[in-house]
Amino acid sequence: MKHIQYIYLTMCPHCWKANRLIKKARQEFPELQAVKIEKLNWLKHRDLSSRYGFHLVPTFIVDGEKVHEGAVDSPTIERVLRSAL
């Protein structure tokens, strides 16, 4: 299984939505429960922006590759989680 890094900001409404959608996807698709997500607050890990070339949160990195940046919806979250299987 691949490693997911989820870069977020505490006060970001798109990140709140991402959190809800991750929980929902894991309830709808039991196989996604096994996917491990490392949550990283951007304020504590600003170096990740230059390393992965992103400017928006939430951002999802799978095995060192940026797979999504910015606002999310259910299909996007499912795609991100499935990319780590």
N, C-alpha and C positions, 0 to 999 in steps of 0.2 A: 504494500500500500504506500502511496506517495504522501509526502508531507505538505500540509496546507498552512500557510501563514495568512492570517486575516488581520490587516492593518485597519485600525478604526480610531475614531475620536469619541470620547464619552458624550459630548453634547451634539453629535452629528445625527440628525433625524434619519438620514439614509442608512446609517449604521444601526440605529434602533430597528429599522425595518428589516435590515439584513439579519439581525439576531432573531427576530420573530420568524422570518422565512426559513432560516436554518432549522429552527426547532420544528416548524411545520413539516418541512421536507423529511426530517428524520422520523417524524410520526407517520407520515404517509408511505415512506419507502424504508422499511426496516433495515435493508442492507446498507443504508447510508449512516446508520448509527455507529458503525465501526470506524468511520472516517474521523481521524484525529485532526483537530484544528487548534493551532497555536495562535491565541489572540494577542496582538501587540499594539499597545497604545502608541500612536504616531508621535505624541509629544515626548515619549521616552525613547523612541527609536527613529529619530529624524534621518539618520544616515540611510535608512532603507529607501527613501525617496530618490536619492541620487543613484543608489545601487541598482534599483529596478525601474527607474524612470517614470514615476507616477506623480501626479499632482492632486488627485482627488481621493477621498475615502468614501466608502470602504474600498479597499484594494485586496485582491486575493492573489497570492503567490503559491503556485504548486510546483514543488521540487525545483525552486529557484527561477521559475518562469512566471511572469505576470500573466494571469489569465483573465482578469477582469479588474476594471477601475471605474468607480463612480456608482451612481444609483443602480439599484437592483430590482428584479422582479422574481417571481417564483421559478420560471424556466431558467433564468440565469443562475440562481442559487443551486438548482438541481444539477445543471451542467457543471458548475464549479465542483460540487461535491462528488459527482460521478467521475470527474477527471482524476480524482485521487484514488479511485478503486483499482 
